[in-house]
Amino acid sequence: MTRTPHLASASAACCWIPLFALRCEAARRSEPGSPPQPGALLSPEDPRRLWQVSPLARHAGVKPGMMVSQAIGLCAALKLYEPDPVHYDEQFARLLAALAHVSPVVEPAELGLAYVGTDGLEGLYGTPEKIVEVIQVRSVECGMRNFSEESFASRNSHLHSAFPIPHSALRLGWGKGKFVAWVAATRANPGGAVIVHPGEEGKFLFFQPLAVLPLDPDTHRRLRQLGLKTLGHLAALPEDAIVSQFGRTGRRLWRLAAGLTAEPVIGRPTPEPITATLTFFSPVAEREMLAHALDQLVARALRDPRRSGWRVQVVRARAELEHGASWLVEATLKDPTADRERVAAPLKTRLEHAPPVGAVERLAVEFTAFAPGPAELQLFARDASAAARAGRRRALTSAAQEIKLRLKRSYLYHVIEVQPWSRLPERRYALIDYEP
């Protein structure tokens, strides 16, 4: 595993799909030709509350975070969807992959929001308008027909629609720095784009509302109490006065509002995750058993030779549940580590406070980002004992491949403890395919 330098771009295109998760869910469950219905997505952490709410439901008074019983009281026709975060993550990955065909500098911000660095693309595509059009065309690969050229879709019917989000899904903004591009995307019409040319940042930002700034509720309230409603009002005040009231946060907000800060798009290399998976013979709902399985999977992933000399920085667990639902949690470790207990701890905490809403059929642990270990760890990873282990693994891999060639399939399995306290032998252990 080698470290890949990050790429950066001063000019940015912001790709934003509001209510991404809800749109994905509604798209795969709706019937062609059926009229739109007010819908809401249940929270993955608390199924009694709502996570995302459609515009029709909002019009009826339903809001995110509201209790389900209260929401149904306000809108009897409300259609509720169980969350499937693994599916949403996969669909967002499709979008990121499509954007990577336009530029090597792609920075995901959150589900449904990503930035594309466009420095140097003028030589390939031309003006910012042309670059935005290319991004719109590429989005067709994800099934998002977000522009009015229906003839293009008919000419390119070979492009498979992974999830048929309507043409009003993707909104695009282009400008210098991520903030200007984000504000431009929020001002774009459904399925359209807003382009802020260099030198026009201050004029464009002047009349935008304060809500586009990355504000916490208390800071937003204090700014409103000062009579500030737009970015222009904030930028008109002396910078020192804002800093004296809000400190370093105030300086950043003031410089964003004045168009003096252009945060670059930071391209991140696509991770090569290390994955360990367990399929249960029968669906499992007991938290103790799931926690034990997480420990076993984390330990198995840590033993992967690709992790040698590296510490885990981002870990996530995903589960396939009965009836097609899923469960997904992710944790970024403040101090990257290769210790099993410290890696598994945040996953088990989330399991305790926000468990899956159904029985688990398949459980997986993934390491998706890494930090280099200390010099001693890098050295020990190449010592004699590590070389001996690597030699034994190569021999075992060769033998496993020979067995598979002779018998047409692999008959090698790992035996792991699943529920050692069970009185039933078949529940104490599980067999998983040996992956050489």
N, C-alpha and C positions, 0 to 999 in steps of 0.2 A: 504494500500500500504506500504510494508516494504522495507527497504533498503537492497540490496544484496551486499555483499562484492565482489570486483573485484578479479579475478584470474589472475595470471601472469605466463609467461613461458619464459625462457631464449632461448630455441631452438625454431625455427620457420620454418614453411612451408608457402611459399608465393604462393598463387593461383591467377593467372593473366590471364584475358581474354581480349586481346587488342580489341578495338572498340566494346565493349560489346553491347552498345545500337544499333549500326548499324547492328551487327550480329543478334541480336534479331529481328530487323525489317525485315532484308533480309530473315531470316529463315522462318518467318510466311507468307511472301508474295511470295516467290519463288515457282516455279512449279517444281515437281520432274523431273529430267532429263534435265532441261533447262540449257544451257551454262551460265557460270558466266558473269555478266554484270558490268561495272563500275557504282558504286552507291555512293550516299552521303545522309546524314541525315541533314535536315534543323535545324537551331538553334531554341530551344524553346523560346528564348528571342527575336530573330530577324529573322523572316522567310525569309528575303532577303539574309541571309548569311548562310554558311554551318557550320555544327558542326563537324561531323565525316565524313571521306572520305575513301573509300575502296582503297586497294593497286592498283587495276587496274585504278582507277580514278587518283591516285597520279602519276602513270606512265605517264598519259596524261597531267600532269602539274597542276591538280586541287589540291588545298590545303585547309585545315580547315580555316574558317574565311573569305574565299573568297566570293564575291558577286555572286549570282546565275547566273546573266546574263554573268558575266565573265567566270564562270565555264562552262556554256553551250557553250560559244564561243570556249573554249579549247577542250571540249569533247561533241560533239553533241549527242552521245549515252548515256550520263549520265542519270541514273535513280535516281530521287529524291524521298525521303521518308519524309512524315510529321512525326514529333516527337510524340511519345506516352510515356511520361516519367512514367506514372503510370504503364504501362505494363513492362517497363524495371525494375522498382523498385520491382514489384512482382516477376519477373524472378530472380533477384539478391537475393531476400529473399529465393527463392527455393534453390539456391546454398548455402546460409548461413545455411539453415536448414539441408541440406545434410552434410555439413562440421561439424555441431554440433553433428552428429552421430559418428564422428571420435574422436573429442576432445571437452571438455566443454569450452575450451578457444579459442574463435573465435573473431577476431577483424576486422570488415569491415573498409577499408580505403577510398575507393571511389567506384563508380559504376564499377563492374568488377574486383576489386582488394580486396583481403582479406587475412588475416594472420591466421594461425592455430598454436596454441601452442602445442608443442609435448613433453614437459617434462613429463616423467613417462609413455609414451606410448610404450616404449621399452618392458615393461613387457607384454603388450597386443599383440603387432604386431611384435616386433623384431627390426631389424636394420632400419636405416633411409630409406633405399631402400624399405623395406616392408611397412613402414608408408606411403611413397609416393604412393606406389601401392594401398594401401587401399583408399587413397584420390581419386585416379583416378577411382577406382571402384565405390566409392560413387557418383562421379560426373555423373555416368550413370543415377542416379535417376533424374537428371535434364535434361536428354536428351543429355548430352555431352559425346559422345564416343571419348575419347581423347587418346586412346592407341590402339595398333595394335592387341589386342586379340579379333578378331571378333567372335571367338568361344564362348567367354564369353557372348557376346551380344545374340548369338543364344541360349545359354543355359539359359539365363535369360530374355526371351522375355516378361515376365510379368512386367518388369520395364517399366513404361510408359514414353515416351519422351515428356516432357513439351514443349520444343522448340528444334528442331533438329539441333543444332549447330554442324558443322562438326568436325572430329577428331582433326583438327589442332587448335581448339579453346583454350583449357586450357594449360597454360604453368606453370610448377611448379619449385620452387627453395627451397632448404632446407639448413639451416645453423644456426649458432649461432647469434641470434639477427635478427631484422626485416630487417636491411639494407643489410646484407649479403644474406639473403634469397631473397630479392627483386632483387638484382643484379644477383643472380643465375637464377631467373625466366626470366629475360630479356635476358640471354644468352642461355636459353633452346631452343631446336629445337621445331617447331610446334608440339604440342601434346606430348612433351617429358618433361624431368626433368633434372636438374643439382643439384648435391648434393655436398656441401662443408663440408668436415669432420672437426671436431674440431682440431685446430692447423694448418689448411691449409688456414685460412682466409687471412693472409697477402700475401701469394703467389698468391692466387686467385685474390685478389683485385688489385695487382700491375699493371697489364696491362689493367685494365678496363678504359674506357673513362671518362672524367670529367662529361659528361652529366648525368651519373647515380646518381650524387649527387643532393640533393634538393637545386638547385641554382636558384636565380633570374637572369634575363638577364644581369644586370649590373655587378654582381659578376662574372658570367661566362665570360663576356667580359674581365674583369680585369685580371682574372686568365690566359686567353688565351694570353693576352698582355705580361704576365710574361714568356711566353714560356711553360706553363704547359699544357700538353695534356692528361695525364693519372693520375690515382690515385697514382701510384707509384712516379711520378714526384712530386706530391704535398706532399706525405708522406716523401719524401727524404729531404725536407726543414725543418729547425728548427721550432718547434711548436711556439716558441716565436715570430719568424719573421712573421708568418702567423697571429698571434693574434694582433701584432702591426699594421698590414695592414687592417685586417677585423674584429677585435674585437671579441666578444663572438661568433659570427657566424663563424668566421674563426677557432676558437678553435674546435667547433663542427665538421666542415667540415674536419679539419685535422685529428681528432681522428676517424672519420668514414673512411677516406681514409686509415689510418694506421691499421684499424681493431681493434682498442682499445676500441671502443664503441659498446656495444651489447644492443640495445634498446629492452626490452622485449615485448612480445605480451601481451596486456592487454585485458582480456576477459571482455566483457560487458554483463550484464544481459539483456535478451530479454525483451524489454519494453512491458508493457500492455497498449497500447494506449487508451486514452479516445477519442471517436469519436462522432461527431454530424453531421448528414447528412440531406440534403434538396433536394427533387426532385421537379423540376418545372413542372407545368402543360403544359407549352409550353417553348421551348428553349429560353434562355435569353442571350442577347448580350450587354445590356446597362451596362456600368461600374458602374454607380451610384446604380443600383439595385443589382449588384453583391457585391459591397462594403457593402451595407446595409445588404445583406444576410450574409456576413462574420461576421459582428458585431453580428448579431443574433445567428449565430452558435457558435461563441466564447463564448458569454454569456451563451448559453445553456450548452456547455462543461464545463465551469467553475462551473456550479451548480451541476455537477456530485458529488455524495457523496464520491467517491474514491479520489477526489482531495482535500478533506478537510485536512488542515494542510500542504499542499504541494504547491509550486509555480511552474509555468510552465517554463521549460528551453528550450525545442525545440517544435516548432509548425509548422505545415504544412497544406497547403490547396491543395486539389486535385479536379479536375473536369472532368466529362465525357462529351465530346463534341459531336456535331452532326457528323455523318459519321464515328464514331468509334475512333476519335482522343481523346487526353486527355491533361490535363494541370496540372502541379505539381510544387509547390514552397515550400521551406522550409526555416525556419529562426531559428537560435540559438540566444536566448536572452542573451545579455551580462550580464544583471542583471535580474535573474529570478523573475517573478512577478505573481500576481493573479489579476492584474488590467486589465479589459477588453480592454480599449483603448490601453494600452501598448502592450498587446498580439496581438491585431489585427493590430496595426500600420505597422509592416513590411510586413504583407500579403497584405494590401491595397496599400503599396508603390510598391510592385512587380506587383500588379494588374494594377497599373497606368502606369508603365514603360514597363512591358512585359505582356500584357493581353492575354487571350486565343485567339487562331486563329480562333475560331468559336463560335457559340452559345452554351451555357452551358445547359445541360439537368439535370445534377445531381452535386451537390456541397457538399463537406465534409471538415470539419476542424478536425485535429487530434493533440492531445498533446502526444508526443512520449517519452519525457524525463522530469524528474522533479527534483527539489531541495527542501530539507526540509525547511519549513518556520521557522521564528524566534520562540523563546520560547513562546512569547505571542500568536502567531498564533496557535501553537500547543495546547496551553491551551484553547484558545477561541473555538477551534474546538470541545472541549469536554464539553463545558459549558451547562447550563440548556436549553438555547434556541436552541442550536444545537441538544440536545437530544430530545427536543419537535419536531423539524423539522424531525428528523429521525423517530420518532414514527408516525407522520402523513404520512410519505412516506411509512412506512411498512404497515399501514392500507390501503393506496391507492393501493399499490402493491397487497395486498391480494384481494381487491375488483376487481382489473383488472384481476387477474388470475381466479377468480370465474366467471366473465363475459365471459372470453374466454372459460372456460370449459363448461358453459351452452350453449353458442351460436356458439361454434366451431371455432370462430375467434374473434379477438379484434375489437371493434367498437369505441375505444377511440382514440382521436386525440388531438394534440397540435394545437392551432391557433396562428400563428406568423405573424407579420407585414413583408411584403415583399416590397411593393411599395405604401406606405401610401398616396403619393401625386397623385396617379392615379385617374382619373375620373371614371374608371371602377371598380365596387366593387369587381369583381372576381380577379382583379390583385392586390388589396390592401393587401390581406391576402393569406396565404397558409396553408394547412392542412398537418401535418406530423404525422406519427404513434406515439402513445404514447408508450414509452419504459420504462416499470416499472423496 
